[in-house]
Amino acid sequence: MATETVAKPRTSMRVHVQKFGTFLSGMIMPNIGAFIAWGFITALFIPAGFFPNAELGKLVGPMITYMLPLLIGYTGGRMVYGVRGGVVGAVATMGVIVGTDIPMFIGAMILGPLTAWIMMKLDKIWEGRVKPGFEMLIDNFSAGIVAAAMAVVGMLVVGPIVKAFSNGASAVVEFLVTNGLLPFTSIFIEPAKVLFLNNAVNHGILTPLGTQQALEQGKSILFLLEANPGPGFGILLAFSFFGKGLAKASAPGAAVIQFVGGIHEIYFPYVLMKPMTIFAAIGGGMTGIFTLVVTGAGLRSPAAPGSIIAVYASTARDSYVGVTLSVLFATTVSFLIASVVLKASKAPAEDDLDQATHRMEALKGKKSSVSAALIGEGVGASGVAVLATPIKNIVFACDAGMGSSAMGASVLRNKIKAAGFSDVKVTNSAIANLTDTYDVVITHQDLTERAKPATASAVHVSVDNFMNSPRYDEIVELVEASNTEAGTTETTPAAAPVGTAPEAEAEEGPAGILVAESVVLNGHATTRDAAIDEAGQLLLDRGAVDSGYVDAMHEREESVSTYMGSFLAIPHGTNAAKDHIMKSAVSVIRYPNGIDWNGKEVKFVVGVAGVNNEHLHILSSIAKVFTNKAQVAQLEAATTVDEVLALFGKVNS
């Protein structure tokens, strides 16, 4: 009991620090491009720059004083409470900017999220209590009052506190440099990286202090304390020469990813597999920092990711030799120490890398984006990728979670059922409603990047054809391999997450969704936009939607095409347009001569408007029809509306 009581707090503290570091990183990383832009302008136009220009050099001060902190404050607020949180966070950040004479990155990382959180809590107090017609007035004035108040707090309270902290931290760094102790920070930094605690140190302390130092001196050594690729590169080179089994085979590829791609976490499993190699990372890190101190080298701006390319792009004009030597010496020392450790080790390492990778993911708290480069996601005898756990939940995600995702889910659900895995849940969802609870996430190729942040631990599959994408067969193979490899083909179906369309709802639909009046055998439109108007007009004529929904159908098409494959397009509104739907309805229009739909030929346009998933039954029926070439041919040859309705089956039963 005593052991458990002691162990749990340590784990909890590590997890909390990881989450805190990830949150800090989330405010800095999206704005790294802005930091680099400032670094380039500084390097080019300040008096000591490549092309000194007093006029253009005027950009340097305002960018670091106002632009960068405001971007951080907005990003932090947006992470907490969307755009509304971002706006009030940026206004509040202005308070700490004006209240001090140093770059206020730490102040922005405090006030941006804090102000957004206060705004969110206040909005919940009067949520549902505002009288109709006063919503905009209350929303705008409450945001203005909160933002103004927090700007004053930032100027009078937070700013001076953060300035005192920054001055104290700068004094500590100066003390370490003056006394030759800065290299010893690697004793903390390198183990922290392997435990995924580096974000808290790097983005919470080193980046703000380094930026302030770069403003004063034109460069900073602090940017390279954690980002130096040398220590990890040396370890991977040692495994390439002296490792065993899979570790040796995978190390060269991992070294390229780490050194050029800048993804340092790819070497963490190797350290976890041979914990003594952490001394190689520490030794390499200390050597690299010592070299920077001796040569006086530094970077103009953060190097993120920690790629050698990013490092050189951020290197100060007078520091290329020092930075090169720092990376070279760090790599050499790390390689030598790791080589000794590996050669002295007698323990077999054939299967250790797989176990170490999973330990790394356990430390990280979620699936690693680079683990596939080490263990290939687990490969079965058939050569098909295998996940570590059985696949239970697959989600199709699109902008609205209503049309294309429902169709794709229906097609894939039928394929997986046919393969004998009826226990695997295939649902659909709007991207805005995604949570990190799925095993596989399928999106249109233009939406994948939007879906990844909310479902980081899932396998992501991009498709460009929802009806008959070849990726569906790959997913079925993945299910077969993973669920068989895990020793299970029968699992208890998990409850569908909120916002998805459970299979049960897709099998039953209310009457009247598709009627004869909403089927047109010979459409008049000759362009994509005109066809959307024609399909939308049929929905309007039914009283199913208002004109705002038709506008949203065009908006949806501009963001991501609703072309499904097999001559089919299903235009529908955005997720935000659901308030414009009065009842569920579907319209079907055939264009015998075809329409150019963003370079694809479309002969059938199905307009969709659905309330509470009532439209999913007919979408399932449509999907079954359009995955059958013979039935598509029958639709093309149909001469009456009744033939079309018959082909779609009992869609209104």
Secondary structure by P-SEA (a helix, b strand, c coil): caaaaaaaaaaaaaaaaaaaaaaaaaacccaaaaaaaaaaaaacccccccccccccccaaaaaaacaaaaaaaaaaaaacccaaaaaaaaaaaaaaaaacccccaaaaacaaaaaaaaaaaaaaaccccccccaaaaaaaaaaaaaaaaaaaaaaccaaaaaaaaaaaaaaaaaaaaaacccccccccaaaaaaaccccccccccaaaaaaaaaaaccccccccccccccaaaaaaaaaacccccccccaaaaaaaaaacccccccaaaaaaacccaaaaaaaaaaaaaaaaaaabbbbccccccccaaaaaaacccccaaaaaaaaaaaaaaaaaaaaaaaaaccccccaaaaaaaaaaaaaaccccccccccccccccccccccccccccbbbbbccccccaaaaaaaaaaaaaaaaccccccccccccccccccccbbbcccccccccccccccbbbbbbccccccaaaaaaaaaaaaaaaaaccccccccccccccccaaaaaccccccccccccccccccccaaaaaaaaaaaaaaaccccaaaaaaaaaaaaaccccccccbbbbbbcccccccccccbbbbbbbccccccccccccbbbbbbbccccaaaaaaaaaaaaacaaaaaaaaacccaaaaaaaaccccc
